Amino acid sequence: MVQEPVSKIGFIGDKTSIEFFRLFGAAIFPAATVEEAGKIMESINFDDYGIVFITEEVFDRELFSRYLMDKKLLPIPSLISATGKGHLIVDELIRKATGMKDGD
């Protein structure tokens, strides 16, 4: 019986927020700035990953839009989140996926 390869899961963001996921076998890529996150994303092969999560502090929708289009990058709130930007992005993606309109 041939087993299908399992895609990896990655996390990009501040080390405090992503270190925990190493315990579950996820690849972690510490980044403190948008620029550092950009360099990381250019260096990894997204074909090897089912999904890569990125904390909102190092996420820039305009710069990273091509990764969003491939549905390989998902912004998430971090432990140090203060802006709520990650929550809004996740809410927007859920609404799109479920066909919900604003105010539903």
Residue frames as qw, qx, qy, qz and C-alpha x, y, z in Angstrom:
[[0.000, 0.888, 0.459, 0.000, 0.00, 0.00, 0.00],
 [0.420, 0.315, 0.002, 0.851, 1.42, 3.36, -1.07],
 [0.239, -0.731, -0.459, 0.444, 0.97, 6.13, 1.45],
 [0.269, 0.857, 0.185, 0.399, 0.38, 9.68, 0.19],
 [0.465, 0.114, -0.317, 0.819, 3.07, 12.14, 1.29],
 [0.258, -0.817, -0.466, 0.222, 1.97, 14.47, 4.05],
 [0.284, 0.744, 0.009, 0.605, 2.49, 18.15, 3.40],
 [0.451, -0.141, -0.463, 0.750, 4.41, 20.09, 5.98],
 [0.173, -0.914, -0.348, -0.114, 3.00, 22.96, 8.02],
 [0.516, 0.175, -0.187, 0.818, 5.05, 26.10, 8.58],
 [0.258, -0.891, -0.344, 0.147, 4.84, 29.11, 10.86],
 [0.447, 0.373, -0.045, 0.812, 6.46, 32.51, 10.28],
 [0.303, -0.851, -0.188, -0.386, 6.47, 35.14, 13.01],
 [0.167, -0.729, 0.502, -0.434, 7.86, 36.20, 16.33],
 [0.386, 0.231, -0.879, 0.156, 9.63, 33.35, 18.07],
 [0.255, -0.036, 0.692, -0.674, 7.45, 33.50, 21.20],
 [0.680, 0.236, 0.133, -0.682, 4.26, 32.97, 19.19],
 [0.788, 0.372, -0.377, -0.313, 5.47, 30.18, 16.92],
 [0.063, 0.490, -0.848, 0.191, 7.99, 28.15, 18.97],
 [0.627, -0.058, 0.609, -0.482, 5.21, 26.03, 20.50],
 [0.835, 0.405, -0.005, -0.374, 4.29, 24.55, 17.12],
 [0.298, 0.571, -0.765, -0.015, 7.73, 22.94, 16.79],
 [0.424, -0.198, 0.804, -0.368, 6.51, 20.37, 19.36],
 [0.752, 0.352, 0.445, -0.335, 4.00, 19.13, 16.78],
 [0.683, 0.075, 0.567, 0.456, 6.53, 18.82, 13.98],
 [0.362, 0.904, 0.226, 0.024, 5.80, 22.13, 12.27],
 [0.609, 0.219, 0.017, 0.762, 8.62, 24.05, 10.61],
 [0.185, -0.909, -0.262, 0.267, 9.14, 27.39, 12.31],
 [0.527, 0.414, 0.110, 0.734, 10.73, 30.46, 10.79],
 [0.298, -0.710, -0.336, 0.542, 11.32, 33.26, 13.32],
 [0.306, 0.477, 0.264, 0.780, 10.89, 36.75, 11.84],
 [0.211, -0.514, -0.440, 0.706, 10.67, 40.07, 13.66],
 [0.167, 0.518, -0.083, -0.835, 9.84, 42.27, 10.66],
 [0.743, 0.560, 0.195, -0.311, 7.91, 42.20, 7.39],
 [0.379, 0.742, -0.529, -0.159, 11.23, 42.30, 5.54],
 [0.217, -0.371, 0.896, -0.108, 12.54, 39.23, 7.39],
 [0.671, 0.259, 0.619, -0.314, 9.28, 37.38, 6.66],
 [0.629, 0.703, -0.108, -0.313, 9.61, 38.28, 2.98],
 [0.169, 0.630, -0.755, -0.072, 13.12, 36.85, 2.81],
 [0.435, -0.115, 0.865, -0.224, 11.92, 33.65, 4.48],
 [0.710, 0.457, 0.402, -0.354, 9.03, 33.27, 2.06],
 [0.516, 0.731, -0.372, -0.247, 11.35, 33.72, -0.90],
 [0.037, 0.537, -0.842, 0.045, 13.67, 31.03, 0.45],
 [0.498, -0.009, 0.825, -0.266, 11.16, 28.26, 1.22],
 [0.172, -0.019, -0.804, -0.569, 9.56, 25.98, -1.34],
 [0.534, 0.006, 0.285, -0.796, 5.81, 26.46, -0.87],
 [0.729, 0.128, -0.541, -0.399, 5.15, 23.26, -2.84],
 [0.414, 0.092, -0.846, 0.323, 6.47, 21.33, 0.19],
 [0.085, 0.095, 0.608, -0.783, 3.86, 22.91, 2.48],
 [0.023, -0.578, -0.803, -0.143, 0.16, 22.34, 2.79],
 [0.123, -0.926, -0.241, -0.262, -0.08, 25.69, 4.52],
 [0.485, 0.085, -0.333, 0.804, 2.15, 28.31, 6.08],
 [0.282, -0.866, -0.411, 0.044, 0.79, 30.45, 8.90],
 [0.414, 0.324, -0.131, 0.841, 2.19, 33.96, 9.39],
 [0.246, -0.609, -0.535, 0.532, 1.63, 36.21, 12.39],
 [0.204, 0.898, 0.375, 0.107, -0.04, 39.52, 11.74],
 [0.300, -0.859, 0.138, 0.392, 2.93, 41.63, 12.89],
 [0.316, -0.421, 0.628, 0.573, 5.11, 40.39, 10.03],
 [0.427, 0.454, 0.748, 0.229, 2.35, 40.09, 7.45],
 [0.130, 0.467, -0.115, -0.867, 1.75, 42.64, 4.68],
 [0.663, 0.464, 0.550, -0.209, -1.27, 41.91, 2.45],
 [0.472, 0.829, -0.141, -0.267, 0.06, 43.92, -0.49],
 [0.030, 0.673, -0.728, -0.125, 3.56, 42.43, -0.46],
 [0.245, -0.165, 0.953, -0.059, 2.45, 38.84, 0.12],
 [0.673, 0.294, 0.140, -0.663, -0.72, 38.76, -1.99],
 [0.582, 0.376, -0.646, -0.322, 0.67, 36.17, -4.43],
 [0.134, 0.123, -0.945, 0.274, 0.99, 33.66, -1.58],
 [0.435, 0.199, 0.534, -0.698, -2.58, 34.38, -0.49],
 [0.640, 0.369, -0.283, -0.612, -3.83, 33.67, -4.01],
 [0.486, 0.249, -0.834, -0.078, -2.29, 30.19, -3.86],
 [0.773, -0.486, -0.085, -0.400, -4.07, 29.62, -0.54],
 [0.795, 0.080, -0.472, 0.373, -0.77, 28.57, 0.94],
 [0.256, 0.160, -0.411, 0.860, -0.39, 31.48, 3.38],
 [0.399, -0.705, -0.537, -0.236, -2.76, 32.23, 6.25],
 [0.063, 0.483, -0.363, 0.795, -2.29, 35.26, 8.52],
 [0.615, -0.511, -0.600, 0.039, -3.06, 34.58, 12.17],
 [0.323, -0.884, 0.127, -0.313, -3.04, 36.58, 15.40],
 [0.571, 0.298, -0.624, 0.442, 0.07, 36.21, 17.53],
 [0.558, -0.490, -0.557, 0.372, 0.59, 36.10, 21.28],
 [0.295, -0.347, -0.147, 0.878, 1.72, 39.73, 21.19],
 [0.105, 0.514, 0.592, 0.611, -1.07, 40.88, 18.90],
 [0.063, -0.426, -0.403, 0.808, -2.38, 44.32, 19.68],
 [0.172, 0.185, -0.321, -0.913, -3.97, 45.42, 16.43],
 [0.623, 0.303, 0.580, -0.428, -6.60, 42.74, 15.85],
 [0.402, 0.545, -0.470, -0.566, -5.57, 42.66, 12.18],
 [0.080, 0.175, -0.975, -0.113, -5.10, 38.88, 12.29],
 [0.302, 0.339, 0.789, -0.414, -8.57, 38.35, 13.72],
 [0.460, 0.610, 0.057, -0.643, -10.09, 40.50, 10.97],
 [0.305, 0.456, -0.719, -0.427, -8.23, 38.61, 8.24],
 [0.049, 0.022, 0.996, -0.077, -9.28, 35.22, 9.62],
 [0.377, 0.475, 0.568, -0.557, -12.89, 36.43, 9.94],
 [0.433, 0.594, -0.252, -0.630, -12.84, 37.68, 6.34],
 [0.208, 0.303, -0.889, -0.275, -11.50, 34.34, 5.06],
 [0.186, 0.211, 0.917, -0.284, -14.16, 32.41, 7.00],
 [0.436, 0.563, 0.291, -0.639, -16.89, 34.63, 5.59],
 [0.394, 0.521, -0.533, -0.538, -15.63, 34.09, 2.04],
 [0.083, 0.162, -0.980, -0.073, -15.34, 30.34, 2.53],
 [0.165, 0.345, 0.864, -0.328, -18.85, 30.04, 3.94],
 [0.065, 0.483, 0.594, 0.640, -20.50, 32.58, 1.63],
 [0.242, -0.728, -0.517, 0.379, -21.53, 34.78, 4.55],
 [0.215, 0.726, 0.152, 0.635, -22.08, 38.49, 3.95],
 [0.152, 0.169, -0.444, 0.867, -21.17, 41.28, 6.34],
 [0.459, -0.186, 0.189, -0.848, -23.80, 41.52, 9.05],
 [0.755, -0.095, -0.576, -0.300, -24.81, 37.82, 8.87]]
